[in-house]
Amino acid sequence: MFTEFLEAHGQEKILKDLNSEDKIEESLSQNEIDDEPTNKIANANISDFEYLKIKSGKKSEAEILNNPETKTEYHTIVIRGLPYKVKKAMLKEFFKPLKLDSIRLPPKIKGMAYIGFKNKCDAEQCLIKNKSFLNGKRILLYPMKNEADDLEENNNLNKRNPDWQKQTDSLIHEESIAESGRIFIRNLPFITTEEELQTVFEKYGPVTEVIIPIDKISRQVKGYGLITYLMPEHAVKAYTELDGTIFHGRMLHLLPGKAKINLEDETTDERSSFKKKKMAKLKSEAGLSYNWNSLFLGQNAVADIIAKTYNTTKENVLTGDNAAVRLALGESQIVSDTKVYLENHGVKLDIFNQTVINRSKNVILVKNLPADTTELELKDIFSKYGLVNRVVLPPSGVTGLIEFVQNSEAKSAFRQLAYSKFKHLPLYLEWAPDKVFTDVPQNVHEETFSNSTNKNIEDDIDEPEPDTTLFIKNINFNTVEEDITKHFEPCGKIANVTVARRKDPNLPGQFLSMGYGFIQFYRQKSVNEALKTKQLSMLDGHSIELKRSNRTLQTATAVERKQGKSYEESTKILVRNIPFQASIQEVIELFKTFGELKGLRMPKKMVGTGTHRGFAFVEYNSKTEARAAMESMCQSTHLYGRRLVLEWAQAGENLDEMRKRTADQYQLPGGLKKQCKSVADIQIDEDEIKE
């Protein structure tokens, strides 16, 4: 309307000026619209961190737009299976010493996180912790690949050595460290020993196996090894802490170790026979400590040795009356001769009678050998796997000890030869107890008779005389029973030594000495000698005081199974595990070899068809004869294939008394059951402590 009014009144000039101004405004507004997306900082191609810097005033828009920073590319790892309330600090602590450059926890998705690394090597090392545990939850790690990673991988694949590619492909389906618990170590110094390596890795958890291969020609370490942990999470921790550290001047390089090959799965399949499967299972379990008796003897070898010793045939030994008795007595004689031979050649037999805690890593006990096996034959077999230090083989040739120079070679020989066929029999191998060898004493054969005679004279002393106990005061807190025994040995034979102890409040399971104790002799003259010569004598830097005590110390009961002794010696022996097919006449023939029998009683069953109940009481006229039977037959005597178990019985004890004695071991006098915790039952007079 306004433009029409101007045209009607002849104002064309004003109309032209208005039209020109409108065109200029339209062009300006159009330019502003076109330039608006590029000028707005919110739509600029910058990172969120740079945008926050502008909003906080740390940097201006011009600085950011004129100097744009390149966008950081992260190697992202996806974590699943996290605890519900996981925090970023927990993830940083879990992946130490790796540095996490990026951590994202989705707010609406629990149990999942994204972590990023700028360095690709750190991302690959992070994947070692796949299937490990975080606060009791097993986590899974997955790498996220982008186009750049795929392109780089394809380029490297074309340039890679075919042998390296084959090695990489073989490890694709292998278990990780978090699953197998095995670590492969490279770049080891040539002076490294298994003990040193185990000490370094045991800081992170119990180690079950250490292998350091030795070169057979140069006799040096090959420079690599293998560590196996009991718990895989300890292996993961050791890997993250020790990879790249310096050990004897060299940087350790740790890699996931291949899982141990199961011999049972390797040698058998569905078409294998039952015999092959059984032998493969036995071979895989050969290293277990409970498989065999240490002094096991095969019955066939026993018969061969008896026939050769008495210049007869094997047929005569195994036929006729009392053939089982002859084999049992022959086995006892062979075991006795073997014990004497081993003791004379520096073998500590007491270790075999105790509960074995630690096993040797280079000494193998070989059993079930054919009769008349020679040391040269054994050495030829075992020397194929390494350098043999010595071979100890008794004259019977049915049980021997093999000592290797290197532990790794001993393990290889054990793994290859366990249950393998030697002549016509399988070899039974067992790791010998630790520290089984000792120095061989000089003039062993000359001293054997005199030592045994003195031992028999001392053993005739059955019980301590009354009033033979001394109270010892002002004992050093570091002094133990062995030190007191050595100090008082010149005075006479000692029955028992006790040091009073109490529980350590700072170290649970440990005990502290209370500074006093008791010593009991067998003879009163020994007590008088101790009062004369040891009063105010110095023991471990302390002047000890002695006083007579009216106490009677109980003889220490051995925890170890030493010759089956549970009670003090007597003329009566309890024999267990007697086979039911054995008759009472055969048992009499077996035990009358060691002396004249006063009586033998085999309780019978009240009902049923059996002739006896599987145990017997054997009583001799003297303790010397009973002791000879116990020492000869308590180790490894088999009757009809069953090992006889011997223990001392109380003289004059009948079946009802034996039942009552067994019940007293499990019940208190009031009829209550004993608690699991042991209580020290040492009565101490107040005047003894005060003085």
Summary of the structure (lengths in Angstrom):
residues: 691
radius of gyration: 41.3
end to end distance: 131.7
largest distance: 161.7
contacts: 1872
relative contact order: 0.06
helix: 39%
strand: 20%
